[in-house]
Amino acid sequence: MKKLMFSLLCATSMVMAAANVSAAEKPAPVPPAPMADGEMLPPPPPPADEDIKSPRHEKMRKEMKERMEKHDKRLAKELNLTEEQQKKAEEIREQGREKMKPLMKEMKKIRKEMDEIRKQNMEEFEEILTPEQKAEFEKIKADNKKKMEKKFDKKHKKDKKHKKDKKDKD
């Protein structure tokens, strides 16, 4: 039973570490909505800067760290872990983070390559369009962008409301 609980703690810690690392990474661009005929436009390329260090992102990293610490404390309490077990669990999480770092860098590189291929594909596609088709295509892209922004705004308003409601309960 103790082995099962420890394995569960380790697995949970690894998942949380992965979430922490991925949260620290630049968020993936939101894909555009499908066009009228059902085809999908490729996502726009990500911003040029590699590591985002804006105050907003720093705040997000801090909040994620606080959530992980709170989760670890709650799990340690629920499992009645000793100080030694808690220290060992932290070591395991840290080792997992270190092992994942090169993989995350590789994923970042692969995403960048994929974005470049998408960009090239879009440029090639636009080359085959007539001027009228290009104008129509630009309208379609603008409409899709508006739809995605509206959907994004609606989702984030809901998230903000949920956070506010949650704070009011606490």
C-alpha positions as CSV (number, residue, x, y, z in Angstrom):
1,M,0.0,0.0,0.0
2,K,2.9,2.4,0.9
3,K,4.6,1.6,-2.4
4,L,1.3,2.4,-4.3
5,M,0.9,5.7,-2.4
6,F,4.5,6.6,-3.0
7,S,4.2,5.8,-6.7
8,L,1.1,7.9,-6.9
9,L,2.9,10.8,-5.3
10,C,5.8,10.5,-7.7
11,A,3.5,10.3,-10.7
12,T,1.5,13.3,-9.5
13,S,4.7,15.2,-8.9
14,M,6.0,14.4,-12.4
15,V,2.8,15.6,-13.9
16,M,2.8,18.8,-11.9
17,A,6.5,19.3,-12.9
18,A,5.6,18.8,-16.5
19,A,2.7,21.3,-16.2
20,N,5.1,23.8,-14.5
21,V,7.6,23.5,-17.3
22,S,5.1,23.7,-20.1
23,A,3.4,26.7,-18.4
24,A,6.8,28.4,-18.3
25,E,7.1,27.8,-22.1
26,K,5.6,30.2,-24.6
27,P,1.9,29.3,-25.1
28,A,1.0,27.7,-28.3
29,P,-0.9,29.9,-30.8
30,V,-4.6,29.4,-30.9
31,P,-5.6,27.7,-34.2
32,P,-8.0,29.6,-36.4
33,A,-11.6,28.6,-36.8
34,P,-12.5,26.4,-39.8
35,M,-13.4,28.1,-43.0
36,A,-16.8,27.9,-44.6
37,D,-15.9,24.7,-46.5
38,G,-14.5,23.0,-43.4
39,E,-10.8,23.5,-44.2
40,M,-8.6,24.9,-41.4
41,L,-6.1,27.7,-41.9
42,P,-2.7,27.2,-40.4
43,P,-2.0,29.0,-37.2
44,P,0.0,32.2,-37.4
45,P,3.7,32.1,-36.6
46,P,4.7,32.7,-33.0
47,P,6.2,36.0,-32.0
48,A,9.9,36.4,-32.8
49,D,11.2,36.7,-29.2
50,E,12.3,33.4,-27.7
51,D,11.7,33.8,-24.0
52,I,8.8,35.9,-22.8
53,K,9.7,37.7,-19.6
54,S,6.9,40.1,-19.4
55,P,5.4,40.9,-16.0
56,R,2.3,39.0,-16.9
57,H,4.2,35.9,-17.7
58,E,6.3,36.2,-14.5
59,K,3.1,36.5,-12.6
60,M,1.7,33.4,-14.2
61,R,4.9,31.5,-13.3
62,K,4.7,32.7,-9.7
63,E,1.0,31.6,-9.5
64,M,1.8,28.2,-11.0
65,K,4.7,27.7,-8.5
66,E,2.3,28.7,-5.6
67,R,-0.3,26.2,-6.8
68,M,2.2,23.4,-7.1
69,E,3.5,24.1,-3.5
70,K,-0.1,24.2,-2.2
71,H,-0.8,20.9,-4.0
72,D,2.4,19.3,-2.6
73,K,1.5,20.4,0.9
74,R,-2.1,19.1,0.6
75,L,-0.9,15.8,-0.8
76,A,1.7,15.4,1.9
77,K,-1.0,16.0,4.5
78,E,-3.5,13.7,3.0
79,L,-0.9,10.9,2.7
80,N,0.6,11.7,6.1
81,L,4.1,11.9,4.7
82,T,7.0,12.2,7.0
83,E,9.5,15.1,6.6
84,E,12.0,12.6,5.1
85,Q,9.4,11.5,2.5
86,Q,8.5,15.0,1.6
87,K,12.2,15.9,1.1
88,K,12.7,12.7,-1.0
89,A,9.5,13.6,-3.1
90,E,10.9,17.1,-3.7
91,E,14.3,15.5,-4.9
92,I,12.4,13.2,-7.2
93,R,10.4,16.1,-8.7
94,E,13.6,18.2,-9.2
95,Q,15.3,15.3,-10.9
96,G,12.3,14.9,-13.1
97,R,12.4,18.6,-14.0
98,E,16.1,18.4,-14.9
99,K,15.5,15.3,-17.1
100,M,12.6,17.1,-18.9
101,K,14.5,20.3,-19.6
102,P,16.3,19.0,-22.8
103,L,13.1,17.4,-24.0
104,M,11.3,20.7,-23.6
105,K,14.0,22.5,-25.6
106,E,13.7,19.9,-28.3
107,M,9.9,20.3,-28.4
108,K,10.4,24.1,-28.7
109,K,12.8,23.5,-31.6
110,I,10.3,21.2,-33.4
111,R,7.4,23.6,-32.9
112,K,9.5,26.3,-34.5
113,E,10.3,24.1,-37.5
114,M,6.6,23.2,-37.8
115,D,5.6,26.8,-37.7
116,E,8.1,27.6,-40.5
117,I,6.7,24.8,-42.7
118,R,3.2,26.1,-42.1
119,K,4.3,29.6,-43.0
120,Q,5.9,28.3,-46.2
121,N,2.8,26.3,-47.1
122,M,0.6,29.4,-46.7
123,E,2.9,31.5,-48.9
124,E,2.8,28.8,-51.6
125,F,-0.9,28.5,-51.3
126,E,-1.4,32.2,-51.6
127,E,0.8,32.3,-54.7
128,I,-1.7,30.1,-56.6
129,L,-4.6,32.4,-55.9
130,T,-5.9,35.0,-58.3
131,P,-6.1,38.6,-57.0
132,E,-9.9,38.2,-56.4
133,Q,-9.3,35.0,-54.5
134,K,-6.5,36.6,-52.5
135,A,-8.9,39.5,-51.5
136,E,-11.6,37.0,-50.5
137,F,-9.1,34.9,-48.6
138,E,-7.9,38.0,-46.7
139,K,-11.5,38.6,-45.7
140,I,-11.9,35.0,-44.6
141,K,-8.8,35.3,-42.5
142,A,-9.9,38.6,-40.9
143,D,-13.3,37.1,-40.1
144,N,-11.7,34.0,-38.6
145,K,-9.4,36.2,-36.5
146,K,-12.4,38.2,-35.2
147,K,-14.2,35.0,-34.3
148,M,-11.2,33.6,-32.5
149,E,-10.7,36.8,-30.6
150,K,-14.3,36.9,-29.6
151,K,-14.1,33.2,-28.5
152,F,-10.9,33.9,-26.6
153,D,-12.4,37.0,-24.9
154,K,-15.5,35.1,-23.9
155,K,-13.5,32.2,-22.5
156,H,-11.2,34.5,-20.5
157,K,-14.1,36.5,-19.1
158,K,-15.6,33.2,-17.9
159,D,-12.2,32.3,-16.3
160,K,-11.9,35.7,-14.6
161,K,-15.4,35.4,-13.3
162,H,-14.7,31.9,-12.0
163,K,-11.5,33.1,-10.2
164,K,-13.4,36.0,-8.7
165,D,-16.2,33.7,-7.5
166,K,-13.6,31.3,-6.1
167,K,-11.8,34.1,-4.2
168,D,-15.2,35.3,-2.8
169,K,-15.8,31.8,-1.4
170,D,-12.4,31.7,0.3
